[in-house]
Amino acid sequence: MHLRVTFVAAARSSSLLAERFEDDRPLDQAGWEEVLRAANDLVPLAAAELRYCSPTPRSRATGDALGYAPLVQLALRDCDMGRWRGFTLGEAMAREPDAVDAWLADPRSTPHGGESLLSFIGRVGSWLDTRPVDDGGSIVAVAEPAVVRAALVYALKAPPATYWNIDVRPLSAIAVTGRAGRWSLRFDPSFTQVPRV
């Protein structure tokens, strides 16, 4: 029995250079315009049997704007960044350069007092593995780009450091197919026209 889970990265709420850890700001005007441009390619995913989103305002708004009417899943929340919540990477680096270096180098480290990268990947993977499986069933999940990266690392059974080499752009879509513990990455031609933002 195989399931298809398509992850859609939430539209942005700020410039990519100003991305903040655990950013809970709503979509800005540029984000809404990006959703409108990508809608033709992403609206068909609303036909999925189950539609979910992370609890962030931008993930919920993206899912609603695409007609998904998604259910919020706490397990799809962004990585808990502890005292770095709301900082950009540059701001965290300016305040605690050694701690940021340790965090980037060791997926088990939690110098910020929050969740380790390894725990984050495991949490997202556990969510993926516990989806109800109906042969040929489909799910769509709108989440922060970090969550999509964590899901891909988990699905591919890749080393945690791979997380830093996956670039997930707002409103990009990627599917995994399979079942608990046995996932495959799937590229669909229907998503190749989603605009790069």
Residue pairs with C-beta under 8 A, 6 or more apart in sequence:
1 133
1 134
1 135
1 179
2 133
2 135
2 136
2 177
2 178
2 179
3 131
3 132
3 133
3 134
3 137
3 138
3 139
3 177
3 178
3 179
4 136
4 137
4 138
4 139
4 175
4 176
4 177
4 186
5 128
5 131
5 138
5 139
5 140
5 141
5 151
5 175
5 176
5 177
6 45
6 48
6 138
6 139
6 140
6 141
6 173
6 174
6 175
7 140
7 141
7 142
7 143
7 147
7 148
7 151
7 152
7 173
7 174
7 175
7 176
8 42
8 45
8 62
8 63
8 66
8 140
8 141
8 142
8 143
8 171
8 172
8 173
9 142
9 143
9 144
9 145
9 148
9 168
9 169
9 170
9 171
9 172
9 173
10 53
10 54
10 56
10 58
10 59
10 61
10 62
10 142
10 143
10 144
10 145
10 170
10 171
11 27
11 31
11 32
11 34
11 35
11 38
11 58
11 61
11 62
11 65
11 170
11 171
12 19
12 27
12 28
12 30
12 31
12 34
12 58
12 170
12 197
13 23
13 25
13 26
13 27
13 28
13 31
13 57
13 58
14 20
14 23
14 25
14 28
17 88
18 88
19 88
19 89
20 86
20 87
20 88
21 78
21 79
21 81
21 84
21 85
21 86
21 87
21 88
21 89
21 92
22 78
22 79
22 80
22 81
22 85
22 86
23 56
23 58
23 78
23 86
23 144
24 56
24 57
25 57
25 58
26 57
26 58
26 61
27 35
27 57
27 58
27 61
27 62
31 58
31 61
31 62
31 170
32 65
34 170
34 171
34 195
34 197
35 62
35 65
35 66
35 171
36 65
37 195
38 171
38 194
38 195
39 65
39 66
41 173
41 190
41 191
41 193
41 194
42 66
42 171
42 173
42 194
43 66
43 67
44 190
45 66
45 68
45 140
45 173
46 66
46 67
46 68
46 69
46 140
47 138
48 68
48 138
48 139
48 140
49 134
49 137
49 138
49 139
50 71
50 131
50 132
50 137
50 138
50 139
50 140
51 63
51 68
51 69
51 70
51 71
51 139
51 140
51 141
52 70
52 71
52 72
52 73
52 76
52 139
52 140
52 141
52 142
53 59
53 60
53 62
53 63
53 68
53 70
53 71
53 72
53 73
53 76
53 141
53 142
53 143
54 72
54 73
54 76
54 77
54 78
54 141
54 142
54 143
54 144
54 147
55 72
55 73
55 74
55 76
55 77
56 77
56 78
56 144
58 144
59 70
59 76
59 142
59 143
59 144
60 70
60 72
60 142
62 142
62 171
63 69
63 70
63 142
64 70
66 142
68 140
68 142
70 140
70 141
70 142
73 127
73 141
75 123
75 124
75 126
75 127
76 124
76 127
76 141
76 143
76 147
77 147
78 144
78 146
78 147
79 114
79 115
79 117
79 120
79 146
79 150
80 114
80 115
80 120
81 87
81 112
81 114
81 115
82 110
82 112
82 113
82 114
82 115
83 112
83 113
83 114
84 92
84 112
84 114
85 114
87 95
89 100
92 99
92 100
92 112
93 100
96 111
99 111
99 112
100 111
102 109
102 111
103 109
103 110
103 111
103 112
103 117
104 164
107 116
107 117
107 118
107 121
107 160
107 161
107 163
108 116
108 117
108 118
109 116
109 117
110 116
115 123
117 160
117 163
118 160
120 146
120 150
121 150
121 153
121 154
121 160
121 163
122 154
123 150
124 147
124 150
124 151
124 154
125 150
125 151
125 154
125 155
128 151
128 154
128 155
128 176
128 180
128 183
129 180
129 181
130 180
131 139
133 179
133 180
143 151
145 168
145 169
145 170
146 168
148 168
148 172
148 174
149 163
149 166
149 168
150 163
151 176
152 158
152 166
152 168
152 174
152 176
152 185
153 160
153 162
153 163
153 166
154 183
155 176
155 178
155 183
155 184
155 185
156 162
156 183
156 185
168 174
169 196
169 197
170 197
171 194
171 195
171 197
172 191
172 194
173 188
173 191
173 194
174 185
174 186
174 187
174 191
175 185
175 186
175 187
175 188
176 183
176 184
176 185
176 186
177 183
177 184
177 186
178 184
